[in-house]
Amino acid sequence: MTGFECYQAALNLLGETLDTGAYYEQFALRALNQLLANSLREINAVRTAQHEDALAVPPRLSTLDEDIPADESLAVECLPYGLAALLVADDDKTKFNWAASEYAERLLCHCPAQLTAVQEMI
């Protein structure tokens, strides 16, 4: 999935088209890079599960025409919701809350394991 395809999916979630949501395109690249940075833990969890090296720094997009440097299922199922939330954060709190909640729930499903410390019970 490219950054632009993710942007189109986010607009679709918001009930917008490329014409009606043209205002948001100027923010899409920065918002996607922010999402990639925020999702580094999940990206690395998937990479580790696939026997790939973890990334030390979050991946970045230079343009919306590039493929999103993350697992395809994460890019398709999670990032459009996060992008939709970030695009309307200042404009529509109801849509923001819905999209952010969907993003957070879907992101949890894409982390193969969460390690927690063992605590001694006394």
C-alpha positions, 0 to 999 in steps of 0.5 A: 500500500502506498502512502497515497492509497492510505490517504485515500482510505482515510478519506473514505473512512471520513466520508470524504473524496479526493475533491472534498478532502483536498485540504487534508492532503497537505498534512498526510505525509507528516501524519503518516510518518508520525504514525510510523514512528508511533507504531515502531513497537508493533512494526518491530514485533512483526519483523521479529516474528518474521525473523527479520532484524528490528529497526533502530529508528522508525521508517519514513516516507519521503513522498506519498507515492512510496510504499509504506515501509511496514507489514502490509496487514498493518498498513491496510488495516490500521494506518488508515484509521490512525491517519483519519484521526490525525487529519481531523484532530482539530476539526471534528472531535467525534470523528477523531475519537472514533478513528483513534479508538479504531486505530488503537484497537486494530494496532493491538491485534497486530502486535504478535506478543507483548512481553510483561515482567513476571511479578512475584506474588507474596 
